[in-house]
Amino acid sequence: MRFLKSCAAALFASVALCAPAFAQDSEAPATERPNRSVFAGDWVTVGLGVGFSPSYDGSDQYDLFPAPLIQGSVEGIDFGARGPGLYVDLIADGNSGKDVKFLAGPLVRFRMDRNNDIKDPVVRLLGEEDVAIEVGATAGVSFSKILHPFDSVSMSTDIQWDVAGAHKGRIISPSISYATPLSMAIFTMFSLSATHVDRNYADTYFSIDQAGSIASGLPVFDAKGGWKSYGASLLGALDLSGDARDGGWGIYAFVNYARLINDAARSPVTSLRGDATQWFMAGGVSYTF
């Protein structure tokens, strides 16, 4: 999986954001609600989708790949996919009914950018990178009932460090999103995000040393850390029964636009062999119980 497949983190987390909105129906008196929401207690969503993303971060050639989904909540502790990885929210307030909720907990991700299946023949001559194992934390806050009783605005930040020695760097990824159901069956979310990397990360994926220049013919380039990209995404999810509160089968579609900036865009692997504009798209089917 290439780096942009971490956009799947936003996708998989987004699918579960509809849970608090539909769970609010269960807070009404029993005489006012015909059905109890599956999201009011313990729940799990599993699914499988297909994604479409660049061959590597900065590439203009794209790959299809399977995108499995798992998300859920047990005893108020939320968990789920974080790209190719996992996060856990240790603050048990997911269905508390509060208008302000907090997120904080550990995460782990696997980064396989330029590890294999490098489509560009010139970039391939630079050699493959090792798989990075990134360990860190996620934290954020969500405000409910912004424009109506069932929407929310969420702000969060992920931070992680490579502990496997692949890039030996640090990544910070802040984001803000607005989520709202359009009906009892349809959910949408719009997000804005950015990514900041340190010198070690930038050097691994965007620098070209003398040996790499001789092997590939690309010019020598010394990438520095800083803001790497910004982006926007849109998610749509549909419950196939017509009522998301009863769980069951659903489908979703997701599109993410990202723009590489600074040295990530100036690097020859992007500017000469790829494209600073990066798209990630995915869709699939899920089941909630």
N, C-alpha and C positions, 0 to 999 in steps of 0.2 A: 504493500500500500504506500502510495506517495503522500507527501506532506499535506496536500490539500484534502486528503481524506479525513484529516482532523476536523474538517467542516462537518463531517458526520456527527461530531460531538454536539454541535448546535442543533442539527436535525433531530437526533435521538432525544436530547434534553427537551426540545421544543414539543415533541409529540406528547410528552408527559405533562407539559404545562397546562393542558386543558383539564387535568384532573382537579386542581383546586377550584376552578370555575364551576365545573359540573358537580363537584362535591358540595358546593354551597347550597344546592337545593335540599340536601339532607339536613341542613340546619333549621329548616322550617318545621313547625309543629306537624306531627304525624297526620293530622286531619287535613293538612294543606298540601301534602305531597303524596302522589299515588304510588311512587316507586322510590325505593332507597337506592342511592347511588353506589355503584361498586367501588368508587373512589373514596367513600366515607370511611373505609376500614383498610385492611391489608389488600394490596392488589399488585399484579404483575402484568406487564405488557411484553410480549415476545413477537418477533416478526422477522421478515426477510425482504430485502429490497435489492435493487440494482443501482449502482452509482456510476457516474461518468465524470472523470476528473483528469487534469494534466498528468502526463507521464512522470514528471518531476516538478518541483516547485520552480516555476519560471518557464516551463515547456509550453510549446504551442501545439503539441500532439497529445491526443487524449486516449484514455483507457476505460473500458468497462470493468466493473468488479462487483462481487457480491457484498452486500451491506447488511449484516445481521443486526437485530435490534433486541435489547433487553432494557427494561426500565421498571421500577416498582417502588413500593413503600411497605415496610413491615414494622409494626409498632411505632409508626410515625417517623422512622428512619428511611429517608429516600436513598435510592441507589440507581445507577444506570450506566450506559455506555458513554465513554468520553473519547470519541473517535475510536481508534484501535486501543482501547483501554477501559478503565472503570473509575467512577467517583462514588463517594458516599457522603451524604449530608448528615452530619451528626447532631444537628439541631432538630429535635422532634416537634416541629410546629406545623407540619404539612397540612393537616386538616383541623387546625385549632380554631378556625373561624376568625382569626385576627386579620385586620386590614393591613398590618405590617408584619412581614415574615422574614426570617433571616436564614441564610445558607452558609455553612462552613463545614469543611471536611477535607479528607485526603483524596488525592487522585493519582493514578498511574497511567502512562501512555507509552505506546510503542511507536517509534518513528522510523519508517523504512524508506525515507526519501532517498532516491538515487542508490537504493540497495540492489535492485535488480530491474529487469525489463525497461532499461533506458532506451527509448525509441530513437532518439537522435544519435546518429552514428558518430558525430564529432564529440558530443558530450560524453558518450560512452567511453571514448579514449581517455578521459580523465580518471576512469576507474570507479568502482563501486564503493559506496560508504557503508560502514557497519550499521547495524540496527541499534538505534538509541532507545534506552529505557529511561523515561522521564518521570520523576517522582516529585510531587509537590502538593499544592492545596488549592482549593477553590473557596471563594467567599463572596457573599452578595446580600442584597436586600430586595424584597418585592413589596410593592404597594398595590393593594387591591382597590376596586371600586373607584376608578378614575373618572370614567365617563358614564358608566352604568354599573349595576351591582356585580357583574361577572367578568370584568376585564382587569388587567393588571399591567404595571410597568415594573420591569426587573432590571437591576444593575448588578453586574458581577465581574469578578476578575479571577483568572487562573494564573498561577505561577508554578513553573516546574523546572527542575534541573536534570540534566542527563547524568545518570549514575553508572552507565555502562562504558563510558569512555569513548563513545562514538563522536559526539561533537563537543562534549564537556562544557556545554553552554547552559544559558538560562533564557527562558521565554516567559513573557508576561502578555496576557491576552485579555484586555478589558472589553466589555460589551454592554449594550443597553437594548432592551426589547420591549415591544408592546404586544400583548396577547389578548385576544378576545374571541369568544364563540359568536358565530353569526346566526346560529340556531342551535337546537338541541343535538344536531348531528354534525354541524360544520364548525371547524375551528381554524383560526388563522393567527399567524404571528409574524411581525416584521422586526428585524434586528439590525443594529449597526455595531461593528466591531473593528478592532485594530490589533496589531501584533508588534511587540517590541522585543528585539533579540540583542544579546551581548556580542562581543567581539569573537568569542570562540565559535558561536553558532554561525555567524556571518562568514567567518573564515572557512569553515568546513564546507558549506554549501554554495558559496558565491565567489570565493577567492580562486585564483589560478596561479600556482607557483611556476617556477622556471621549468621544472620537469613536466608539469601538466601542459605548459605552453608548447614545449617541444613535441610532446606526444600528440596533441590535438591540433596544433596550429593556431589556437586562440591566443590573444595577447595576455601577458601577465596582468593580473588584477588583484589588488589588496583590498578586500571588503572589510568595512568597519561596522561595528554594532550601531543600533539605533532603531527607529521605527521602520519596520520591514514592509507592512502592508496595512491597508484599510479595506473595509468591505461592507456589504449589505446583503441581507438574505430575506427570503419570503417562504413561509411554510403554509400549506393547506392540508387539512386532515378531514376525512369524512367517515363517520360511523355508518356502517352498512345497514344496521337495523333501524336507523332513523332516530335513535335515542342513545347518546353516548353514556348515559348513566347506567345502562344495563351491561356495559362491557361488550365482549364478543368481537366480531370481525370489523376491521376498518382498513382504509387505504389512505396513503399520504403522498404528497409530492413536495419537493423542496428544490429551491434554486438559490445559489450563492454567487455573488459577484465579488471578486477581490482584485485589488490593484496593487502590484508591487511598487515600492517607492525607494528612494535613496539608493544605497549600494546594491540592494536586491534587484532593482530595476536596471542599474548601470552595469552590472556584471555581464561579461560576454555570454554566459550560459543563458541569460535572459535577453539582452539587447541584440546579440548577434545570432543566437540559435533558438530563441524562444519568443515569448511575448509577456509584457508586464501585466496584461489583462488576463485574469484567470477565472474560469467558470467551474462551478461544481453543481451537478444536478443529480437528484436521486428520487426514487419512487418505490413504493412497495406495499405490502399487505401486512397487517398486524392483528394480533388477537389479545384481548384484555380479559383477565379473570380475577 
